[in-house]
Amino acid sequence: MQKLSIIIPIYNEKSTLAEILRRVLAVPLPGFSRELLLVDDGSSDGTRELLADLPALTGGLAADVSVQALLQPYNQGKGAALRRGFAEATGDIVLIQDADLEYDPVDYPKLLAPLLDGRAEVVYGSRFAGGDAHRVLYFWHALGNRFLTLCSNALTNLNLTDMECCYKVFRRDILRQIVIEEDRFGVEPELTAKVARLGCRVYEVGVSYAGRTYAEGKKIGWRDGFRALWCIVKYNLLSGRIQL
């Protein structure tokens, strides 16, 4: 039996935390044991109080499932939370899951398939590939994502459609070769650049997407977009070379 580590970075997600855990635990994954690492990034909305009582939050757990809360001392960002989660993960495969209900764990079997049959070492989800359901939201946000993906592809020589997608799945031996430097959302282009530099076999699968509005708690903004653009340059040109 293989072990799947699911890293869930959390920041002020009191209203969605119980539901995302219910969805994660409800997905049937035969042949896998599961390790959930809940990395709270200094929440101040009551999320930490929920995490203090994991049995009440998760209900009864199967024998092949473990859940651990990792508390960051203060708010540092998604990259810092992932760095902590990756360091603690013990699974053969590591999967990133956001806590905000924008991404549905029902897609796990699709994401894992290319790894399980030996085709891939890294799998990206894509909100722009395939025919899965998507909530219709911000035009400029989608355009910005596509622009950042295009810039990333130009320097990594990958042909991804959605570099910024939350869902990224790695063999753990690949992650051991990557040191995350970014603390915030710049971690997405950083990971992509470093995966490309390692020459990993990368696959992409379409996933469903139920995006949130800013009023509903969406956190990424235009400043993060400019930082992502800088990270594309930094981790492809200043920290290595273009992959030709």
Summary of the structure (lengths in Angstrom):
residues: 244
radius of gyration: 17.0
end to end distance: 38.0
largest distance: 51.6
contacts: 762
relative contact order: 0.17
helix: 39%
strand: 18%
